C-alpha cells in the first residue's frame, strides 16, 4: 500500500494522469459538488435545494452547450430539441455511474436514463475526445458559481458568505481525506510543502494554474500560476475568486497555515494569480493532518 500511495502521489506531483482519468475525476467532482451544495444548503432553505440548484444551473449548461455546438459538435439546436442539453451534459458528467445525481438535469428535461438515451448522448459527444471532455467539464465549476451567485440571493440572504463557508468546510474535508489516504502526518516534508501538494491535486484536476510555480518552507510559502479556465466567463469577478479561495483556505487550515489571496487577474490585472501561505497559531486536534488550527476566513461581500 505504501508503494501504491507513493506512486499515486508521484503521478499527481508530475501531473501525469491520463486524459480519461482526468475526465472521470472532474465528472465525479462536479456530481459530488452538486451533492455537497444540496446537503449544506438544506439547513438554510425552506425547500429541498435540489430543484432550485437544477434550475439555477440551466443557464450555465445552455451556454456551454451552445459553445460546443459552435465548435462543431454534432448536437441539435436546443431550441428545437431542449432535452438534448441534458443528454449531452449528463453524458459528460458520466451520470450513468452516478444515477442518484440525475436530479442535476431535471430542469433541462431529465438526464439520460435508458440505453437509448445514453447511446444518443454518446453519438452527440462523438467529436469530443477524452481530453476535450475533460477541458469542457473543468469550466463548469466556475461557471456554476457565477450562476449560483446570480440566482441564489433571491432565495437565500447572505448567499455568498454561506457559499464561502461551504467551500471552506469542503476544503477541510478534502485535506483530511488526502491526509489519511497518503498518511501525511508521517511525511517528513514541511507542512507548507504538503499543503501546496494537496492544493495542487485539486487545482490540477480542474485545470487551475496549469502553468505554476511556488515555494514551500517552514516559515510559509507561495503558489502562483496562470489562473483558471473560467475567469474569462461572463459575470466572473474578484468576489468569485474569494468564494472559491475559501476551499483552498480550508485545505491550508488543516496544515496550520493561513491562506491569503495576494493577487488575482480580475482584481489586479496581469496574467497570474498568487496565494501566500503563512503559519497561524496552532492547537492540537485529533483531525489535524500536521497540527490543526481554525484559520480566519476571508470576508465575502
C-alpha positions as CSV (number, residue, x, y, z in Angstrom):
1,X,0.0,0.0,0.0
2,X,2.9,2.4,0.8
3,X,4.4,1.9,-2.7
4,X,1.0,2.4,-4.3
5,X,0.4,5.6,-2.4
6,X,3.9,6.9,-3.3
7,X,3.2,6.1,-6.9
8,X,-0.1,7.9,-6.9
9,X,1.4,11.0,-5.2
10,X,4.2,11.0,-7.8
11,X,1.7,10.9,-10.7
12,X,-0.1,13.9,-9.2
13,X,3.1,15.8,-8.5
14,X,4.3,15.3,-12.0
15,X,0.7,15.9,-13.4
16,X,0.8,12.7,-15.5
17,X,-2.8,11.5,-15.1
18,X,-4.1,10.1,-18.4
19,X,-6.8,12.3,-20.0
20,X,-9.5,9.7,-19.4
21,X,-8.9,9.6,-15.7
22,X,-8.8,13.4,-15.6
23,X,-12.2,13.5,-17.3
24,X,-13.6,10.9,-14.9
25,X,-12.2,12.8,-11.9
26,X,-13.8,16.1,-12.9
27,X,-17.1,14.5,-13.8
28,X,-17.2,12.8,-10.4
29,X,-16.1,16.1,-8.8
30,X,-19.0,18.0,-10.3
31,X,-21.5,15.4,-9.3
32,X,-20.0,15.5,-5.8
33,X,-20.1,19.3,-5.7
34,X,-23.8,19.4,-6.5
35,X,-24.3,16.8,-3.8
36,X,-22.4,18.9,-1.2
37,X,-24.3,22.0,-2.2
38,X,-27.7,20.3,-1.8
39,X,-26.7,18.9,1.6
40,X,-25.1,22.0,3.0
41,X,-27.7,24.5,1.7
42,X,-30.6,22.4,3.1
43,X,-30.4,23.9,6.6
44,X,-30.6,27.4,5.1
45,X,-33.5,27.0,2.7
46,X,-37.2,26.3,3.3
47,X,-37.3,24.0,0.3
48,X,-35.4,21.0,-1.0
49,X,-32.3,22.6,-2.6
50,X,-32.1,20.1,-5.4
51,X,-34.9,21.5,-7.7
52,X,-33.5,25.0,-7.1
53,X,-30.0,24.0,-7.9
54,X,-31.1,22.3,-11.0
55,X,-33.0,25.4,-12.2
56,X,-30.0,27.7,-11.3
57,X,-27.7,25.5,-13.4
58,X,-29.7,25.8,-16.6
59,X,-28.1,29.0,-18.0
60,X,-24.6,27.5,-17.4
61,X,-25.4,24.3,-19.2
62,X,-27.2,26.0,-22.1
63,X,-24.2,28.4,-22.5
64,X,-21.7,25.5,-22.5
65,X,-23.9,23.5,-24.9
66,X,-24.0,26.4,-27.4
67,X,-20.2,26.7,-27.2
68,X,-19.9,23.0,-28.1
69,X,-22.3,23.4,-31.0
70,X,-20.4,26.4,-32.4
71,X,-17.2,24.4,-32.1
72,X,-18.7,21.7,-34.4
73,X,-20.1,19.1,-32.0
74,X,-22.9,17.2,-33.8
75,X,-25.6,18.4,-31.4
76,X,-29.1,19.7,-32.5
77,X,-30.3,23.2,-32.0
78,X,-31.6,23.2,-28.4
79,X,-34.5,25.5,-29.4
80,X,-35.9,22.5,-31.4
81,X,-34.7,19.8,-29.0
82,X,-34.4,21.2,-25.5
83,X,-33.7,17.9,-23.8
84,X,-30.5,17.5,-25.9
85,X,-28.7,19.7,-23.4
86,X,-29.5,17.3,-20.6
87,X,-28.4,14.3,-22.6
88,X,-25.1,15.8,-23.6
89,X,-24.3,17.3,-20.2
90,X,-25.4,14.1,-18.5
91,X,-23.1,12.2,-20.7
92,X,-20.2,14.5,-19.9
93,X,-20.9,14.0,-16.2
94,X,-20.9,10.2,-16.7
95,X,-24.3,10.2,-14.9
96,X,-24.7,6.5,-15.6
97,X,-22.2,5.9,-12.9
98,X,-23.9,8.4,-10.5
99,X,-27.7,7.9,-11.2
100,X,-28.5,9.3,-7.7
101,X,-27.3,12.7,-9.1
102,X,-29.5,12.7,-12.1
103,X,-31.7,15.4,-10.5
104,X,-29.0,17.9,-11.6
105,X,-30.6,17.8,-15.1
106,X,-34.3,17.7,-14.1
107,X,-34.8,21.3,-15.0
108,X,-33.5,20.5,-18.5
109,X,-35.9,17.7,-19.2
110,X,-34.1,14.9,-17.4
111,X,-30.7,13.2,-17.6
112,X,-30.1,10.1,-19.8
113,X,-31.9,7.2,-18.3
114,X,-32.4,4.5,-20.9
115,X,-29.9,2.7,-23.1
116,X,-31.2,4.7,-26.0
117,X,-30.7,7.9,-24.1
118,X,-27.1,7.1,-23.3
119,X,-26.4,5.9,-26.9
120,X,-27.7,9.1,-28.3
121,X,-25.7,11.2,-25.8
122,X,-22.6,9.3,-26.8
123,X,-23.3,10.0,-30.5
124,X,-23.7,13.7,-29.8
125,X,-20.3,13.7,-27.9
126,X,-18.6,11.7,-30.6
127,X,-16.4,14.5,-31.8
128,X,-15.1,15.2,-28.3
129,X,-12.1,13.0,-27.4
130,X,-11.4,12.4,-23.7
131,X,-9.1,15.4,-23.5
132,X,-11.8,17.7,-24.9
133,X,-14.3,16.3,-22.5
134,X,-12.0,16.9,-19.5
135,X,-11.4,20.5,-20.7
136,X,-15.1,21.2,-21.1
137,X,-16.2,19.9,-17.7
138,X,-13.4,21.8,-15.9
139,X,-15.1,25.0,-16.9
140,X,-18.3,24.1,-15.2
141,X,-17.0,24.5,-11.7
142,X,-16.5,28.3,-12.1
143,X,-19.5,28.9,-14.4
144,X,-21.8,27.2,-11.9
145,X,-20.6,29.5,-9.2
146,X,-21.5,32.5,-11.4
147,X,-25.0,31.0,-11.8
148,X,-25.3,30.5,-8.1
149,X,-24.2,34.0,-7.1
150,X,-26.7,35.4,-9.7
151,X,-29.7,33.3,-8.7
152,X,-29.3,32.2,-5.1
153,X,-29.6,35.6,-3.3
154,X,-33.3,35.7,-4.3
155,X,-33.9,32.6,-2.2
156,X,-31.2,33.0,0.5
157,X,-30.0,36.0,2.3
158,X,-26.2,36.2,2.7
159,X,-25.8,33.6,-0.1
160,X,-22.2,34.5,-0.9
161,X,-20.8,34.1,2.7
162,X,-22.7,30.9,3.0
163,X,-21.2,29.6,-0.2
164,X,-17.8,30.6,1.1
165,X,-18.4,28.6,4.3
166,X,-19.4,25.6,2.3
167,X,-16.3,25.9,0.3
168,X,-14.1,26.2,3.4
169,X,-15.6,23.1,5.0
170,X,-15.2,21.2,1.7
171,X,-11.5,22.1,1.6
172,X,-11.0,20.9,5.2
173,X,-12.7,17.6,4.4
174,X,-10.7,17.2,1.2
175,X,-7.4,17.8,3.1
176,X,-8.3,15.3,5.8
177,X,-9.2,12.6,3.2
178,X,-6.0,13.1,1.3
179,X,-4.0,13.2,4.5
180,X,-5.4,9.9,5.6
181,X,-5.0,8.3,2.2
182,X,-1.4,9.2,2.0
183,X,-0.5,9.2,5.7
184,X,0.7,12.8,5.5
185,X,1.1,13.0,9.3
186,X,4.2,10.8,9.0
187,X,5.7,12.6,5.9
188,X,9.0,14.4,6.5
189,X,8.2,17.3,4.2
190,X,7.5,20.6,5.9
191,X,3.8,21.5,6.3
192,X,3.9,24.2,3.6
193,X,5.2,21.8,1.0
194,X,2.5,19.3,2.0
195,X,-0.2,22.0,1.8
196,X,0.9,23.1,-1.7
197,X,1.0,19.4,-2.8
198,X,-2.7,19.0,-1.7
199,X,-3.7,22.3,-3.2
200,X,-2.2,21.3,-6.5
201,X,-4.0,18.0,-6.5
202,X,-7.4,19.7,-6.8
203,X,-6.1,22.5,-9.0
204,X,-4.5,20.1,-11.5
205,X,-7.7,18.1,-11.9
206,X,-9.8,21.2,-12.5
207,X,-7.2,22.9,-14.8
208,X,-6.4,25.7,-12.4
209,X,-3.0,27.3,-12.7
210,X,-1.7,24.8,-15.3
211,X,1.5,26.8,-15.6
212,X,2.6,27.4,-12.0
213,X,5.5,27.8,-9.6
214,X,5.9,28.2,-5.9
215,X,7.9,27.6,-2.8
216,X,7.2,25.8,0.5
217,X,9.3,26.3,3.6
218,X,8.7,26.0,7.4
219,X,8.0,29.7,7.7
220,X,5.4,29.8,4.9
221,X,5.4,29.9,1.1
222,X,3.5,30.9,-2.0
223,X,1.9,29.4,-5.1
224,X,1.4,31.4,-8.3
225,X,0.1,30.5,-11.7
226,X,-1.8,31.5,-14.8
227,X,-5.3,31.3,-13.4
228,X,-8.3,29.1,-14.0
229,X,-10.3,28.1,-17.1
230,X,-13.4,30.2,-16.2
231,X,-12.1,33.6,-15.2
232,X,-13.0,35.0,-18.7
233,X,-16.6,33.7,-18.4
234,X,-19.3,36.4,-18.5
235,X,-20.0,37.6,-14.9
236,X,-16.8,36.3,-13.2
237,X,-15.2,38.8,-10.9
238,X,-12.9,39.1,-7.8
239,X,-15.7,38.2,-5.4
240,X,-16.0,34.7,-7.0
241,X,-12.2,34.3,-6.6
242,X,-12.7,35.0,-2.9
243,X,-15.5,32.4,-2.6
244,X,-13.5,29.6,-4.2
245,X,-10.5,30.7,-2.3
246,X,-12.3,29.5,0.8
247,X,-11.9,25.9,-0.4
248,X,-8.1,26.4,-0.6
249,X,-8.2,28.2,2.7
250,X,-9.9,25.2,4.2
251,X,-7.1,22.9,2.9
252,X,-4.4,25.2,4.3
253,X,-6.1,25.4,7.7
254,X,-5.6,21.6,8.1
255,X,-1.9,22.2,7.9
256,X,-1.9,25.1,10.4
257,X,-1.5,27.7,7.6
258,X,-3.2,31.0,6.8
259,X,-4.2,31.4,3.2
260,X,-4.0,34.9,1.6
261,X,-5.2,35.6,-1.9
262,X,-2.5,38.1,-2.7
263,X,-3.2,38.7,-6.4
264,X,-6.0,37.8,-8.9
265,X,-6.3,38.7,-12.5
266,X,-9.9,40.1,-12.2
267,X,-8.8,42.4,-9.4
268,X,-5.1,43.2,-10.1
269,X,-4.8,42.6,-13.8
270,X,-1.7,40.9,-15.3
271,X,-1.6,37.3,-16.3
272,X,-1.2,35.4,-13.0
273,X,-2.9,34.8,-9.6
274,X,-0.9,34.3,-6.4
275,X,-1.6,33.0,-2.9
276,X,0.6,33.4,0.1
277,X,0.7,30.8,2.9
278,X,1.9,31.8,6.4
279,X,1.8,29.9,9.8
280,X,-1.1,30.6,12.2
281,X,-1.2,29.9,15.9
282,X,-1.7,26.1,16.3
283,X,-3.6,23.9,18.6
284,X,-3.7,20.2,18.6
285,X,-6.8,18.4,17.1
286,X,-7.5,14.8,16.5
287,X,-8.5,15.7,13.0
288,X,-5.2,17.5,12.2
289,X,-3.0,16.4,9.4
290,X,0.0,18.2,10.7
291,X,-1.3,20.4,13.5
292,X,-4.7,21.9,13.0
293,X,-5.9,25.4,13.6
294,X,-9.0,27.3,12.8
295,X,-7.9,29.8,10.1
296,X,-9.5,33.2,9.9
297,X,-11.7,33.3,6.8
298,X,-11.8,35.9,4.2
299,X,-14.9,38.1,4.5
300,X,-17.1,37.8,1.4
301,X,-19.4,40.6,0.4
